[in-house]
Amino acid sequence: MKLWILFFATALAVCVYAADVTGTWIGSFDTQMGPMENTIVIKTASPLTGTVATPQFPALAMENAKLEGDKISFQVTTDYGKVVYSGTANADELKLKVIGTQGTEYALTCKRKQ
């Protein structure tokens, strides 16, 4: 019985912890057309809300946004389709995998704007 209580308490602590991701994050990845800068503004962490801006799209609302511990995921809808972001968050860095509208995968590292 004690083992189950310890397991439950540990699982609950992991679920309750969420990285502090609110703020503005800036990063870019290389595409066939050159660098694509992304400005990610996270307004609230629970529920996760915010926007993503690129040179082509000024501010797209996050959809299906989730933050579980240090795991973060969300998507945005552009005129060309959905772009999916997923990865990890720590104090001053987001390491994301971005899947573009044509299924191409990009690595995106964003730094928190000070």
N, C-alpha and C positions, 0 to 999 in steps of 0.2 A: 504494500500500500504506500509506504513512504517513497518508493521509487517512482510510482505514478505521480505523486504530488510534486516531486522534484522535476520530473519530465514536464508536467503541465506548467509549472512556474517558469521553467526555462523557455518553453514554447511561447508562453504569454509575453515574456520579456522581449523575445525576438520580434514578435508581431507588433508590440507597442512602439519599439524604436523605429524612428524614421529620420532619415538624414534631413538637415536643414537646407532646403533647396530654394527658398524664396529669394528673389533678387533677379538681377540681369546677368545673363551668361552670353559670352561671345566666342565664336569659333568659326572655322571654315574647313571645307574639304574640297579636294580637286575633282572637277568634272571634265567632260569632254570639251566644254565651253570655257574652262578656266576655273579659278577659285570661286566657291559659292559660300559667301559669308552668311552665317546664321546668328541672329540675335534672339535668344530665348528669354522671355520674361515670365518668371513664375510668380504669380500673385499670392496663391495660398498653397500650402502643402497638404491640407486635409479638409476638404477634398482638393486634389491637385488641379489647379486652374492656371491658365496663362496663355501666352501667345508666342508664335514663332514668326519672325520677319526675315525675309531675304531680299536681295535687290529686286527681284521680280514681284514679290508679294509683300506689301507693307506690314500687315499684322494678321496672321491666321490664327483662329482660336484652336486651342488644344482640344482634342476629342479622345474619348476612351482613356483618359489619363489616370495612371496608377503610380503610387509610391508605396513600396513595401520594403521596409528596412532601407538598404542602400540601392535597391533595384528600382529603376524608373522607366516608364514607358508611356508613350502618347502618340497620337497621329494628328496630322492636319490634312485638310482637303484643299487642293489647289484646283485651278481651272483644268488641269490635266489629269487629276486623280489624287489618290491618297499617298502621302509620304509618312512612313512609319519610323519612329525613333524608339530605341530601347538601349538600356545599358545600366551603368552604375553612377552613383553620385557620392562625392565626399565633400569635405569642407569647402574647397575652392576649385573643384574640377568635376565636370561631367564627361564621362567616356561613353560615347554613344555609337551605336550602329544605326545607320540611316538607310532605309530601303526606299529608293525613289519610285516614281510612278511606273517605270518600265521594269522594275525588279532589280535594278542595279544596286549593289551594296556599297556604302561608303563608310569610312571611319571618321568620326567627328569628335574632337576634343574641345570642350568649351571651358573657358576660365571665367570665374565670377568677376564681374566688373566692380571695382572698388569705389 
